[in-house]
Amino acid sequence: MTTTWTHFTLARRSAAYWHVTFDHPPINTITATTIVELSELVGLIERAPGLNVVVFDSANPDFFLAHYDTEHDPRRTATLPTGPTGMHAWLDMLARLSRVAAVTIASIRGRVRGSGSEFVLACDLRFASHEHALLAQFEVGTGVVPGGGPAARLPRLVGRGRALEILLLADDLDGPRAAQYGYVNRTIPDAQLREEIETMAWRLSRFEHDAIARTKAHVNRVTLPPDSEFPPALHDFFEMLGGTRQRQRFARLESLGLNTDSDLERDLGRRVVESASE
């Protein structure tokens, strides 16, 4: 198994604190390769004795994790092998990430949409730049179902009404609104985000590993969705992705700049409705 990846880097700050930085130009899309690499990383986290905290951030200040990119071949992701949970590799990685003994922290600066949102929802703690964060599950705006678990995770975090607002309106939420809804723990002034997350991480790294692991396991038992809730939505996602209207919508979005550092991607929440234009 490699410890050198192409879509992110890992810095072992200490035996108890690891720091992962997403760096997949131009906008940190999630592809089949990203899923394979993240699955390897989660395996390392699961087997790391004494690891208390893992922080995830981005080298790109405008895009934390943009969303899923099919690379014009959805089968590359759809046919990935199942993981140890018996679920598809994407669902498997997210479920295992949410259950690792270490505390996982998403330090969000920039845009987090679609599968990027699904990733941060699987993390334990989410802190967003007050001025420079946008979060969204935009899939319904393109005619597909969000497949990576937000329909299971969001209602438990924000309540039914707000979960439906996020999922069905498919629009961007800025940092303050995301914090108001409970989508993130809270916002932090952008100039202080890195320092405050570092302070949290080093604090956690000094605590007793077993106390953290056991406390987190107790919370997991009463808050995490059962694995059975995840596969049906991913099945719907891949099934709908192949529909004629959905292919036309994605083709239109690509013509407008999807998967590139474009005006469309920077304002995707507002402009996703253009995919439905005749």
Residue pairs with C-beta under 8 A, 6 or more apart in sequence:
1 40
1 43
1 44
2 40
3 10
3 44
5 37
5 40
5 41
6 24
6 33
6 37
7 22
7 23
7 24
7 28
7 31
7 33
7 34
7 37
8 20
8 21
8 22
8 23
8 24
8 37
8 38
8 41
9 20
9 21
9 23
10 18
10 19
10 20
10 41
11 18
11 19
11 20
11 21
12 18
13 19
13 201
13 205
14 205
15 48
15 49
15 50
15 51
16 50
16 51
16 52
16 53
16 204
16 205
16 206
16 209
17 51
17 52
17 53
17 54
17 55
17 201
17 202
17 204
17 205
18 45
18 48
18 51
18 53
18 54
18 55
18 102
19 54
19 55
19 57
19 201
20 41
20 54
20 55
20 56
20 57
21 56
21 57
21 58
21 59
22 28
22 56
22 57
22 58
22 59
22 60
22 64
22 65
23 58
23 59
23 60
24 31
24 34
25 60
26 260
26 261
27 60
27 62
27 63
27 66
27 111
27 259
27 260
27 261
27 265
28 58
28 60
28 63
28 64
28 65
28 66
28 116
29 65
29 66
29 67
29 68
29 69
29 259
30 65
30 66
30 67
30 68
30 69
30 114
30 115
30 116
30 119
31 68
31 69
31 71
31 76
31 77
32 71
32 76
32 77
32 80
35 77
35 80
35 89
35 90
35 93
36 80
36 89
38 93
38 97
38 119
39 83
39 89
39 92
39 93
42 93
42 96
42 97
42 100
45 51
45 54
45 97
45 100
45 102
46 96
46 100
46 101
48 102
49 209
50 209
51 101
51 102
51 209
52 102
52 103
52 204
52 205
52 207
52 209
52 212
53 102
53 103
53 104
53 105
53 200
53 201
53 204
53 205
54 100
54 102
54 103
54 104
54 105
55 105
55 107
55 197
55 198
55 201
56 104
56 105
56 106
56 107
56 119
56 120
56 123
57 64
57 106
57 107
57 109
57 194
57 197
58 64
58 65
58 109
58 110
60 110
61 109
61 110
61 132
62 110
62 111
62 132
62 261
62 266
63 110
63 111
63 261
63 265
64 106
64 108
64 109
64 110
64 111
64 112
64 116
64 120
64 133
65 112
65 113
65 115
65 116
65 117
65 119
65 120
66 111
66 113
66 114
66 116
66 259
66 265
67 113
67 114
67 115
67 116
67 138
68 77
68 114
68 115
69 259
70 76
70 77
70 241
70 250
74 238
74 241
74 242
77 89
77 90
78 88
78 238
80 88
80 89
80 90
81 89
82 88
82 89
82 92
83 89
83 91
83 92
83 93
83 96
84 92
84 96
85 91
85 92
85 95
85 96
85 227
86 92
86 227
87 95
87 227
87 230
87 231
88 231
88 234
90 115
90 147
90 148
90 234
91 148
91 149
91 227
91 230
91 231
91 234
94 118
94 119
94 122
94 148
94 149
94 230
95 122
95 149
95 227
95 230
97 104
97 119
97 122
97 123
98 104
98 122
98 123
98 124
98 220
98 224
99 220
99 224
101 209
101 212
101 213
101 216
101 217
102 212
102 213
103 124
103 125
103 204
103 212
103 216
104 122
104 123
104 124
104 125
105 123
105 124
105 125
105 126
105 127
105 197
105 200
105 201
106 112
106 119
106 120
106 123
106 125
106 126
106 127
107 127
107 193
107 194
107 197
108 120
108 126
108 127
108 128
108 129
108 133
108 135
108 175
108 184
109 128
109 129
109 132
109 133
109 190
109 193
110 129
110 132
110 133
110 134
111 133
111 134
111 135
111 136
111 172
111 265
111 266
111 268
112 119
112 120
112 133
112 134
112 135
112 136
113 134
113 135
113 136
113 137
113 138
113 172
113 268
113 269
114 136
114 137
114 138
114 139
114 146
115 148
117 135
117 136
117 137
117 150
118 137
118 146
118 148
118 149
118 150
118 153
119 148
120 126
120 135
120 184
121 149
121 150
121 153
121 154
121 157
122 149
122 153
124 216
125 185
125 200
126 183
126 184
126 185
127 184
127 185
127 186
127 187
127 188
127 193
127 196
127 197
128 135
128 175
128 178
128 179
128 184
128 186
128 187
128 188
129 175
129 187
129 188
129 189
129 190
129 193
130 175
130 176
130 187
130 188
130 189
130 190
131 175
131 189
131 190
132 175
132 190
133 174
133 175
133 178
133 184
133 187
134 172
134 173
134 174
134 175
134 269
135 172
135 173
135 178
135 183
135 184
136 166
136 170
136 171
136 172
136 173
136 268
136 269
137 146
137 150
137 154
137 166
137 167
137 170
138 170
138 171
138 172
138 268
138 269
138 272
139 145
139 146
139 147
139 170
139 237
140 146
140 167
140 168
140 170
141 170
141 171
141 272
141 273
141 275
141 276
142 170
142 246
142 249
142 250
142 253
142 272
142 275
143 240
143 243
143 245
143 246
143 249
143 275
143 276
144 236
144 237
144 240
144 241
144 246
145 151
145 233
145 236
145 237
145 240
146 167
146 233
146 237
147 233
147 234
147 235
147 236
147 237
147 238
148 230
148 233
148 234
148 237
149 225
149 229
149 230
149 233
150 163
150 166
150 167
151 163
151 167
151 233
152 225
152 229
152 230
152 233
153 225
154 162
154 163
154 166
154 167
154 183
155 163
156 223
156 225
157 163
157 182
157 183
158 166
158 181
158 182
158 183
159 182
162 181
162 182
166 173
166 181
166 183
170 269
170 272
171 269
171 270
172 267
172 268
172 269
172 270
173 181
173 183
175 184
175 187
176 187
178 184
178 187
179 185
179 186
179 187
188 196
188 197
204 212
240 246
241 247
249 275
249 276
250 258
250 275
252 274
252 275
252 277
253 264
253 272
253 274
253 275
256 262
256 264
256 271
256 274
257 263
257 264
257 265
258 264
258 265
259 265
263 271
264 271
